[in-house]
Amino acid sequence: MSTLFGFVFGVYPYICLTVFLVGSLIRFDQNQYSWKSDSSQMLRTGSLRWGSNLFHAGILFLFFGHVLGLLTPHSFYGHFMDAPVKQMMAIYSGGAAGVMCFIGLSLLIHRRVFDARIRATSHPTDIAVLVILWVQLVVGLITLPYSWAHSDGSVMLVLADWAQRILTLRAVDAEVLVNVPWPFLFHVVLGMTIFLLFPFSRLVHVWSGFAALGYLFRPYQVVRSRRLNLPPGHNQPPPRQPAARV
């Protein structure tokens, strides 16, 4: 194992995690007006509805699937589900969500790059973030055949133990990842890099999305019309009176 490999999978994860958390707090404290995702809906709707819905539905499923899949200890689900079963569930569900997300993200990139009005108002980092996510998604889809080849769940268990050690701040042995196929390693490194870039891009609006879950359970807002119980035409100007003759 080289020194670079040990740094990338033994030290780099902690750097990304620190920048992700501390950077998000600093940006929220220092520059809250930039805490948003600039919408281009007013410029042109076009393929935005399909692209945005497919992308967000797919990416949310993939995000929580990765969180539960990697951070749930095997001792917790091992009583009622074997690792190969969990692996096949991840392949089928993750593959379907990945294809859906790929279609949506491709539509969004095409819209932002090839629509002159939207491209003119887009910041370079907006396009860069979409491209990075697209590459990460493609690599994730490439891992599916490798996951099928390792349907016993061995690679999944190795990656899960590594991720759990990172999150719980335990000692990490990067050597356990040496024999992991390259698409998984590339997928992991690019995923960590996305967390590193998170506080400096439009991705920070994800925090607000998670914090706004209470919006779904808010009490109803009662809106009453100002014309309630008023006769028709009450807000019309009075008829013009003819001028008096002298």
C-alpha positions in Angstrom: 0.0 0.0 0.0 1.4 3.4 -1.0 1.6 6.5 1.2 -0.9 8.3 -1.2 -3.4 5.4 -0.9 -3.1 5.5 2.9 -3.6 9.3 2.9 -6.6 9.2 0.6 -8.5 6.6 2.5 -7.1 7.2 6.0 -6.7 11.0 6.4 -8.6 12.6 3.5 -12.0 11.5 4.8 -11.5 13.4 8.1 -10.4 16.5 6.2 -13.6 16.3 4.1 -15.8 15.7 7.1 -14.3 18.6 9.0 -14.6 21.1 6.1 -18.1 19.9 5.4 -19.4 20.6 8.9 -17.3 23.6 9.9 -17.5 25.2 6.5 -21.3 24.9 6.5 -21.6 26.5 9.9 -19.3 29.4 8.8 -21.2 30.0 5.6 -24.5 30.1 7.4 -23.1 32.5 10.0 -21.3 34.8 7.6 -23.2 34.7 4.4 -26.8 33.6 4.8 -28.0 35.4 1.7 -26.0 32.9 -0.4 -27.6 30.0 1.4 -29.8 29.1 -1.5 -30.2 27.4 -4.9 -30.7 30.0 -7.6 -33.8 29.0 -9.4 -34.0 29.4 -13.2 -37.7 28.5 -13.4 -38.7 32.1 -14.2 -36.5 32.2 -17.2 -37.8 29.0 -18.8 -39.7 26.0 -17.5 -39.0 23.7 -20.4 -37.7 20.3 -19.1 -37.2 21.7 -15.6 -40.2 19.9 -14.1 -39.3 16.4 -15.4 -35.6 16.9 -14.8 -35.9 18.3 -11.3 -38.5 15.8 -10.1 -36.6 12.8 -11.5 -33.3 14.1 -10.2 -34.4 15.0 -6.7 -36.5 11.8 -6.2 -33.6 9.7 -7.4 -30.8 11.5 -5.5 -32.8 11.4 -2.2 -33.4 7.7 -2.5 -29.7 7.1 -3.3 -28.5 9.4 -0.4 -30.6 7.7 2.2 -29.9 4.3 0.7 -26.1 4.9 1.0 -26.5 6.2 4.6 -28.5 3.2 5.7 -26.5 0.8 3.7 -23.1 1.9 4.8 -23.7 3.1 8.3 -26.0 0.4 9.6 -23.9 -2.2 11.4 -24.1 -5.8 10.1 -24.9 -7.0 13.7 -28.1 -4.9 13.6 -29.7 -6.4 10.4 -27.8 -9.7 10.4 -30.5 -11.3 12.6 -33.2 -11.0 9.9 -31.3 -10.4 6.7 -28.1 -11.9 5.2 -25.5 -9.8 3.5 -26.1 -11.3 0.1 -29.8 -10.4 0.4 -29.0 -6.9 1.4 -26.6 -6.6 -1.5 -29.2 -7.7 -4.1 -31.7 -5.2 -2.6 -29.2 -2.5 -3.0 -28.4 -3.5 -6.6 -32.0 -3.5 -7.8 -33.3 -0.5 -5.8 -30.1 1.5 -6.3 -30.0 0.7 -10.0 -33.6 1.9 -10.5 -33.1 5.1 -8.6 -29.7 5.6 -10.3 -31.3 5.4 -13.8 -34.1 7.8 -12.8 -31.6 10.2 -11.3 -29.4 9.9 -14.4 -32.2 10.9 -16.7 -33.2 13.8 -14.5 -29.7 15.1 -14.1 -28.9 14.8 -17.8 -32.0 16.9 -18.6 -30.9 19.6 -16.1 -27.4 19.7 -17.5 -28.7 19.9 -21.1 -31.1 22.7 -20.1 -28.5 24.7 -18.3 -25.8 24.3 -20.9 -27.7 24.6 -24.2 -30.3 27.1 -23.2 -28.7 30.5 -23.9 -30.8 32.5 -21.4 -30.1 30.0 -18.5 -26.5 29.6 -19.4 -26.0 33.4 -19.4 -27.3 33.6 -15.8 -25.6 30.5 -14.5 -22.5 30.7 -12.3 -19.6 28.5 -13.4 -19.9 26.6 -10.1 -23.6 25.7 -10.9 -22.6 23.8 -14.0 -19.5 22.4 -12.3 -21.6 20.9 -9.5 -24.0 19.3 -11.9 -21.2 17.8 -13.9 -19.5 16.4 -10.8 -22.7 14.9 -9.6 -23.3 13.4 -13.1 -19.8 11.8 -13.1 -20.4 10.5 -9.6 -23.7 9.0 -10.7 -22.2 7.4 -13.8 -19.4 5.8 -11.7 -22.1 4.6 -9.3 -23.9 2.9 -12.1 -20.6 1.3 -13.3 -20.3 -0.3 -9.9 -23.5 -2.3 -10.4 -21.9 -5.1 -12.4 -19.0 -5.3 -9.9 -21.6 -5.5 -7.1 -23.3 -8.3 -9.0 -20.0 -10.2 -9.3 -19.5 -9.8 -5.5 -23.1 -10.8 -4.7 -21.9 -12.4 -1.4 -21.7 -8.9 0.0 -18.0 -9.1 0.9 -17.1 -5.7 -0.7 -20.2 -4.1 0.8 -19.2 -5.2 4.3 -15.6 -3.9 3.9 -16.8 -0.5 2.7 -19.4 -0.3 5.4 -16.9 -1.1 8.2 -14.5 1.5 6.8 -17.3 4.2 6.6 -18.5 3.4 10.1 -15.0 3.8 11.5 -14.7 7.2 9.8 -18.0 8.4 11.2 -17.3 7.2 14.8 -13.7 8.6 14.7 -12.1 5.2 15.2 -8.8 4.1 13.8 -8.9 3.4 10.1 -6.8 0.8 8.2 -6.8 1.9 4.6 -5.1 -1.4 3.7 -8.4 -3.2 3.8 -9.5 -1.4 0.7 -6.5 -2.4 -1.4 -8.3 -5.3 -3.1 -11.6 -3.4 -3.6 -12.4 -2.9 -7.4 -11.4 0.5 -8.8 -15.0 1.8 -9.5 -15.8 1.6 -5.8 -12.6 3.4 -4.8 -13.2 6.2 -7.4 -16.8 6.5 -6.3 -15.7 6.8 -2.6 -13.1 9.4 -3.4 -15.3 11.5 -5.5 -18.1 11.3 -2.9 -15.7 12.6 -0.2 -14.7 15.4 -2.6 -18.3 16.4 -3.0 -18.6 16.7 0.8 -15.4 18.8 0.7 -16.9 21.2 -1.9 -20.3 21.2 -0.3 -20.0 24.4 1.8 -18.6 26.4 -1.2 -21.4 25.6 -3.7 -25.1 25.7 -4.1 -25.3 22.3 -2.4 -25.7 24.0 0.9 -29.4 24.4 0.3 -29.7 20.6 1.1 -29.3 21.5 4.8 -32.4 23.7 4.5 -34.3 20.9 2.7 -33.7 18.6 5.7 -34.5 21.3 8.2 -37.8 22.1 6.4 -39.3 18.7 7.1 -41.4 20.4 9.7 -43.1 22.3 6.8 -44.9 19.0 6.0 -46.5 19.0 9.4 -47.3 22.7 9.8 -50.9 23.7 10.7 -53.0 24.8 7.9 -53.0 28.5 7.0 -56.5 29.9 6.7 -56.7 32.4 3.8 -59.9 34.5 3.4 -60.7 36.4 0.4 -61.1 40.2 0.7 -64.2 39.9 -1.4 -66.0 37.5 1.0 -69.7 38.3 1.3 -69.4 41.4 -0.8 -71.7 42.1 -3.7 -70.4 41.7 -7.3 -68.8 44.7 -8.7 -68.2 46.4 -5.4 -64.5 47.0 -6.3 -65.4 48.6 -9.7 -65.1 52.4 -10.1 -68.5 54.2 -10.1 -70.0 54.9 -13.5 -68.9 58.2 -15.0 -71.5 60.9 -14.8 -72.2 63.0 -17.9 -71.0 66.6 -17.8 -73.7 69.1 -16.8 -74.8 71.6 -19.5 -74.2 75.2 -18.9 
